[in-house]
Amino acid sequence: MPRFFVTPDAVSEDQISIFGADAQHIARVLRMRVGDEITVCDTAGIDYACEILSLSPEQVSLKICFSSPTVAEPSVKVSLFVALSKGDKLDYIVQKAVELGVYDIHLFSSKYCVAKWSTSDATRKTERLSRIAAEAAKQCGRGIIPQVYAPISFSEMCQTAAQYPLPILCYEAERTQSLRCVLESRFCDGISVVIGSEGGFAPEEAEAAMAAGLHSVTLGKRILRCETAPACVLSAIFYHAGEL
């Protein structure tokens, strides 16, 4: 069944209205008709089973048949902090992170980042990644659209990530402390995960992150690509939480 997101203020007592690009998609691309059924989520974790009352490319009016909590949201909130990478790697990272259940995604720059974004690049590319997150959320039945934040500096990232109950730094030079060890000893429902770019982290960056309170972990004996590591870590966390 097609799935769309609206803001909570679009939901009245027994009806929902959809406008803009989504209305056009329903009317012209999906070619839906009056009486067809769709699912609408209010981005606050509530799903509405709806029937189309009227539609046009400008507005679709829906009757709410019943509502229920979204079952797809994980019990643990995980924020992903990921360094800028080249090409379309961030597209893949955002899409898969949303599918796996990430709460939000924070971009940052670091010393070994190959990709360098100007101010205009940051605005345009963050908006694009936000659209990818929204499409992934629709496809996999999420109850929220994870937000993608514009890039911040490495020091700002450390300060922000360290505020979580369990802040994790995935560091390729770590040799002793595994992700499994940290999850077994410190697991909680608020986790930040920091992952570098193609070049990883400079030693002084890793030292600064650990000084800020992040727990450095190894992801095993093999060096993972920057687009592989997020899926690996998120899968391990959600498995540990009993979500997989």
SELOVO-154293 format. One record per residue (C-alpha): residue number from 1; x, y, z. Coordinates in nm, 3 decimals. Example, Ala and Ser with C-alpha at 12.3 -4.5 7.8 and 13.67 -1.06 7.14 Angstrom:
<nodes>
node nr=1	xx=1.230	yy=-0.450	zz=0.780
node nr=2	xx=1.367	yy=-0.106	zz=0.714
</nodes>
This chain:
<nodes>
node nr=1	xx=0.000	yy=0.000	zz=0.000
node nr=2	xx=0.141	yy=0.345	zz=-0.090
node nr=3	xx=0.279	yy=0.537	zz=0.209
node nr=4	xx=0.310	yy=0.912	zz=0.255
node nr=5	xx=0.419	yy=1.150	zz=0.531
node nr=6	xx=0.240	yy=1.461	zz=0.652
node nr=7	xx=0.302	yy=1.700	zz=0.938
node nr=8	xx=0.079	yy=1.651	zz=1.246
node nr=9	xx=-0.115	yy=1.970	zz=1.171
node nr=10	xx=-0.242	yy=1.814	zz=0.845
node nr=11	xx=-0.441	yy=1.562	zz=1.049
node nr=12	xx=-0.788	yy=1.663	zz=1.164
node nr=13	xx=-1.035	yy=1.456	zz=1.363
node nr=14	xx=-1.129	yy=1.224	zz=1.076
node nr=15	xx=-0.957	yy=1.359	zz=0.764
node nr=16	xx=-0.613	yy=1.428	zz=0.621
node nr=17	xx=-0.519	yy=1.656	zz=0.332
node nr=18	xx=-0.209	yy=1.606	zz=0.117
node nr=19	xx=-0.075	yy=1.890	zz=-0.099
node nr=20	xx=0.212	yy=1.965	zz=-0.336
node nr=21	xx=0.443	yy=1.706	zz=-0.490
node nr=22	xx=0.286	yy=1.415	zz=-0.300
node nr=23	xx=-0.061	yy=1.506	zz=-0.424
node nr=24	xx=0.070	yy=1.523	zz=-0.778
node nr=25	xx=0.242	yy=1.186	zz=-0.734
node nr=26	xx=-0.079	yy=1.024	zz=-0.609
node nr=27	xx=-0.293	yy=1.167	zz=-0.888
node nr=28	xx=-0.062	yy=1.157	zz=-1.188
node nr=29	xx=0.207	yy=0.897	zz=-1.123
node nr=30	xx=0.025	yy=0.636	zz=-0.916
node nr=31	xx=-0.304	yy=0.720	zz=-1.093
node nr=32	xx=-0.504	yy=0.644	zz=-0.781
node nr=33	xx=-0.880	yy=0.692	zz=-0.770
node nr=34	xx=-1.151	yy=0.785	zz=-0.521
node nr=35	xx=-1.200	yy=0.491	zz=-0.285
node nr=36	xx=-0.840	yy=0.367	zz=-0.309
node nr=37	xx=-0.655	yy=0.308	zz=0.018
node nr=38	xx=-0.322	yy=0.456	zz=0.127
node nr=39	xx=-0.124	yy=0.478	zz=0.451
node nr=40	xx=-0.027	yy=0.816	zz=0.593
node nr=41	xx=0.218	yy=0.874	zz=0.876
node nr=42	xx=0.223	yy=1.196	zz=1.080
node nr=43	xx=0.606	yy=1.183	zz=1.133
node nr=44	xx=0.535	yy=1.141	zz=1.505
node nr=45	xx=0.500	yy=0.763	zz=1.502
node nr=46	xx=0.129	yy=0.726	zz=1.417
node nr=47	xx=0.005	yy=0.552	zz=1.102
node nr=48	xx=-0.335	yy=0.628	zz=0.950
node nr=49	xx=-0.513	yy=0.386	zz=0.719
node nr=50	xx=-0.702	yy=0.615	zz=0.481
node nr=51	xx=-0.945	yy=0.610	zz=0.190
node nr=52	xx=-0.931	yy=0.871	zz=-0.086
node nr=53	xx=-1.235	yy=1.103	zz=-0.082
node nr=54	xx=-1.127	yy=1.334	zz=-0.364
node nr=55	xx=-0.808	yy=1.406	zz=-0.551
node nr=56	xx=-0.638	yy=1.641	zz=-0.793
node nr=57	xx=-0.273	yy=1.718	zz=-0.869
node nr=58	xx=-0.298	yy=2.001	zz=-0.615
node nr=59	xx=-0.477	yy=1.832	zz=-0.323
node nr=60	xx=-0.579	yy=1.486	zz=-0.208
node nr=61	xx=-0.846	yy=1.456	zz=0.063
node nr=62	xx=-0.850	yy=1.141	zz=0.273
node nr=63	xx=-1.090	yy=0.984	zz=0.520
node nr=64	xx=-0.920	yy=0.827	zz=0.822
node nr=65	xx=-1.044	yy=0.471	zz=0.864
node nr=66	xx=-0.830	yy=0.389	zz=1.170
node nr=67	xx=-0.496	yy=0.476	zz=1.327
node nr=68	xx=-0.225	yy=0.280	zz=1.508
node nr=69	xx=0.129	yy=0.333	zz=1.634
node nr=70	xx=0.400	yy=0.273	zz=1.375
node nr=71	xx=0.558	yy=-0.064	zz=1.445
node nr=72	xx=0.874	yy=0.003	zz=1.246
node nr=73	xx=1.047	yy=0.243	zz=1.487
node nr=74	xx=1.328	yy=0.084	zz=1.693
node nr=75	xx=1.335	yy=0.100	zz=2.071
node nr=76	xx=1.683	yy=0.254	zz=2.074
node nr=77	xx=1.767	yy=0.594	zz=1.924
node nr=78	xx=2.091	yy=0.592	zz=1.726
node nr=79	xx=2.235	yy=0.908	zz=1.571
node nr=80	xx=2.488	yy=0.862	zz=1.293
node nr=81	xx=2.773	yy=1.112	zz=1.256
node nr=82	xx=2.939	yy=1.053	zz=0.920
node nr=83	xx=3.224	yy=1.239	zz=0.752
node nr=84	xx=3.188	yy=1.385	zz=0.404
node nr=85	xx=3.281	yy=1.141	zz=0.129
node nr=86	xx=3.320	yy=1.171	zz=-0.247
node nr=87	xx=3.084	yy=1.066	zz=-0.523
node nr=88	xx=2.749	yy=0.917	zz=-0.433
node nr=89	xx=2.867	yy=0.731	zz=-0.123
node nr=90	xx=2.663	yy=0.952	zz=0.110
node nr=91	xx=2.351	yy=0.869	zz=-0.094
node nr=92	xx=2.403	yy=0.502	zz=-0.013
node nr=93	xx=2.492	yy=0.568	zz=0.351
node nr=94	xx=2.181	yy=0.778	zz=0.413
node nr=95	xx=1.947	yy=0.538	zz=0.234
node nr=96	xx=2.070	yy=0.228	zz=0.416
node nr=97	xx=2.096	yy=0.401	zz=0.754
node nr=98	xx=1.732	yy=0.509	zz=0.730
node nr=99	xx=1.624	yy=0.159	zz=0.627
node nr=100	xx=1.810	yy=0.008	zz=0.923
node nr=101	xx=1.646	yy=0.246	zz=1.172
node nr=102	xx=1.877	yy=0.543	zz=1.238
node nr=103	xx=1.715	yy=0.834	zz=1.423
node nr=104	xx=1.904	yy=1.115	zz=1.249
node nr=105	xx=2.222	yy=1.179	zz=1.049
node nr=106	xx=2.487	yy=1.445	zz=1.114
node nr=107	xx=2.745	yy=1.531	zz=0.850
node nr=108	xx=3.089	yy=1.665	zz=0.941
node nr=109	xx=3.424	yy=1.745	zz=0.785
node nr=110	xx=3.757	yy=1.605	zz=0.899
node nr=111	xx=4.125	yy=1.626	zz=0.804
node nr=112	xx=4.129	yy=1.337	zz=0.558
node nr=113	xx=3.800	yy=1.415	zz=0.382
node nr=114	xx=3.850	yy=1.413	zz=0.006
node nr=115	xx=3.517	yy=1.587	zz=-0.048
node nr=116	xx=3.515	yy=1.961	zz=0.021
node nr=117	xx=3.177	yy=2.135	zz=0.023
node nr=118	xx=3.128	yy=2.507	zz=-0.023
node nr=119	xx=2.843	yy=2.681	zz=0.157
node nr=120	xx=2.621	yy=2.653	zz=-0.151
node nr=121	xx=2.721	yy=2.287	zz=-0.193
node nr=122	xx=2.629	yy=2.215	zz=0.168
node nr=123	xx=2.278	yy=2.358	zz=0.130
node nr=124	xx=2.207	yy=2.187	zz=-0.201
node nr=125	xx=2.357	yy=1.849	zz=-0.112
node nr=126	xx=2.200	yy=1.836	zz=0.234
node nr=127	xx=1.859	yy=1.901	zz=0.080
node nr=128	xx=1.922	yy=1.621	zz=-0.169
node nr=129	xx=2.022	yy=1.379	zz=0.106
node nr=130	xx=1.711	yy=1.480	zz=0.300
node nr=131	xx=1.499	yy=1.380	zz=0.002
node nr=132	xx=1.678	yy=1.046	zz=-0.014
node nr=133	xx=1.606	yy=0.997	zz=0.358
node nr=134	xx=1.238	yy=1.077	zz=0.304
node nr=135	xx=1.205	yy=0.831	zz=0.014
node nr=136	xx=1.380	yy=0.559	zz=0.213
node nr=137	xx=1.152	yy=0.623	zz=0.510
node nr=138	xx=0.846	yy=0.581	zz=0.287
node nr=139	xx=0.979	yy=0.263	zz=0.129
node nr=140	xx=1.064	yy=0.085	zz=0.453
node nr=141	xx=0.762	yy=0.193	zz=0.659
node nr=142	xx=0.930	yy=0.427	zz=0.907
node nr=143	xx=0.724	yy=0.633	zz=1.150
node nr=144	xx=0.954	yy=0.934	zz=1.119
node nr=145	xx=1.170	yy=1.092	zz=0.851
node nr=146	xx=1.522	yy=1.096	zz=0.994
node nr=147	xx=1.667	yy=1.444	zz=0.963
node nr=148	xx=1.994	yy=1.502	zz=0.776
node nr=149	xx=2.190	yy=1.792	zz=0.924
node nr=150	xx=2.423	yy=2.021	zz=0.732
node nr=151	xx=2.798	yy=1.965	zz=0.779
node nr=152	xx=2.970	yy=2.086	zz=1.094
node nr=153	xx=3.336	yy=2.098	zz=1.192
node nr=154	xx=3.518	yy=1.809	zz=1.353
node nr=155	xx=3.534	yy=1.985	zz=1.689
node nr=156	xx=3.162	yy=2.064	zz=1.677
node nr=157	xx=3.093	yy=1.702	zz=1.593
node nr=158	xx=3.292	yy=1.582	zz=1.895
node nr=159	xx=3.103	yy=1.815	zz=2.127
node nr=160	xx=2.765	yy=1.708	zz=1.991
node nr=161	xx=2.831	yy=1.333	zz=1.973
node nr=162	xx=2.977	yy=1.329	zz=2.325
node nr=163	xx=2.644	yy=1.446	zz=2.470
node nr=164	xx=2.482	yy=1.106	zz=2.406
node nr=165	xx=2.473	yy=0.845	zz=2.683
node nr=166	xx=2.686	yy=0.611	zz=2.470
node nr=167	xx=2.911	yy=0.788	zz=2.215
node nr=168	xx=3.105	yy=0.552	zz=1.987
node nr=169	xx=3.400	yy=0.636	zz=1.762
node nr=170	xx=3.472	yy=0.380	zz=1.491
node nr=171	xx=3.849	yy=0.410	zz=1.455
node nr=172	xx=4.055	yy=0.202	zz=1.217
node nr=173	xx=4.366	yy=0.220	zz=1.437
node nr=174	xx=4.189	yy=0.085	zz=1.747
node nr=175	xx=4.326	yy=-0.258	zz=1.832
node nr=176	xx=4.185	yy=-0.362	zz=2.169
node nr=177	xx=3.827	yy=-0.248	zz=2.231
node nr=178	xx=3.562	yy=-0.406	zz=2.009
node nr=179	xx=3.216	yy=-0.277	zz=1.928
node nr=180	xx=3.073	yy=-0.590	zz=2.089
node nr=181	xx=3.258	yy=-0.519	zz=2.414
node nr=182	xx=3.124	yy=-0.165	zz=2.436
node nr=183	xx=2.768	yy=-0.268	zz=2.356
node nr=184	xx=2.772	yy=-0.546	zz=2.614
node nr=185	xx=2.912	yy=-0.327	zz=2.890
node nr=186	xx=2.753	yy=0.011	zz=2.824
node nr=187	xx=2.440	yy=-0.043	zz=2.613
node nr=188	xx=2.163	yy=0.216	zz=2.653
node nr=189	xx=1.885	yy=0.369	zz=2.445
node nr=190	xx=2.074	yy=0.678	zz=2.330
node nr=191	xx=2.377	yy=0.611	zz=2.109
node nr=192	xx=2.589	yy=0.824	zz=1.877
node nr=193	xx=2.808	yy=0.655	zz=1.616
node nr=194	xx=3.096	yy=0.846	zz=1.452
node nr=195	xx=3.241	yy=0.717	zz=1.124
node nr=196	xx=3.513	yy=0.876	zz=0.912
node nr=197	xx=3.562	yy=0.931	zz=0.542
node nr=198	xx=3.768	yy=0.730	zz=0.293
node nr=199	xx=4.089	yy=0.831	zz=0.469
node nr=200	xx=3.968	yy=0.761	zz=0.820
node nr=201	xx=4.077	yy=0.982	zz=1.109
node nr=202	xx=4.407	yy=1.152	zz=1.178
node nr=203	xx=4.564	yy=1.036	zz=1.508
node nr=204	xx=4.515	yy=1.379	zz=1.663
node nr=205	xx=4.147	yy=1.372	zz=1.567
node nr=206	xx=4.097	yy=1.034	zz=1.731
node nr=207	xx=4.274	yy=1.161	zz=2.043
node nr=208	xx=4.051	yy=1.471	zz=2.052
node nr=209	xx=3.738	yy=1.260	zz=2.011
node nr=210	xx=3.837	yy=1.027	zz=2.292
node nr=211	xx=3.929	yy=1.324	zz=2.511
node nr=212	xx=3.577	yy=1.455	zz=2.452
node nr=213	xx=3.436	yy=1.127	zz=2.587
node nr=214	xx=3.385	yy=0.906	zz=2.282
node nr=215	xx=3.460	yy=0.534	zz=2.313
node nr=216	xx=3.698	yy=0.419	zz=2.041
node nr=217	xx=3.610	yy=0.079	zz=1.893
node nr=218	xx=3.742	yy=-0.152	zz=1.625
node nr=219	xx=3.509	yy=-0.307	zz=1.367
node nr=220	xx=3.728	yy=-0.612	zz=1.323
node nr=221	xx=4.045	yy=-0.716	zz=1.146
node nr=222	xx=3.939	yy=-0.590	zz=0.804
node nr=223	xx=3.927	yy=-0.224	zz=0.701
node nr=224	xx=3.573	yy=-0.141	zz=0.592
node nr=225	xx=3.486	yy=0.116	zz=0.330
node nr=226	xx=3.326	yy=0.434	zz=0.459
node nr=227	xx=2.995	yy=0.336	zz=0.300
node nr=228	xx=3.007	yy=-0.015	zz=0.447
node nr=229	xx=3.089	yy=0.075	zz=0.808
node nr=230	xx=2.762	yy=0.253	zz=0.894
node nr=231	xx=2.548	yy=-0.043	zz=0.786
node nr=232	xx=2.776	yy=-0.277	zz=0.978
node nr=233	xx=2.759	yy=-0.078	zz=1.303
node nr=234	xx=2.387	yy=-0.004	zz=1.286
node nr=235	xx=2.308	yy=-0.370	zz=1.217
node nr=236	xx=2.517	yy=-0.476	zz=1.518
node nr=237	xx=2.349	yy=-0.221	zz=1.746
node nr=238	xx=1.995	yy=-0.311	zz=1.643
node nr=239	xx=2.074	yy=-0.681	zz=1.666
node nr=240	xx=2.205	yy=-0.627	zz=2.019
node nr=241	xx=1.885	yy=-0.434	zz=2.098
node nr=242	xx=1.671	yy=-0.726	zz=1.978
node nr=243	xx=1.541	yy=-0.536	zz=1.677
node nr=244	xx=1.670	yy=-0.786	zz=1.419
</nodes>
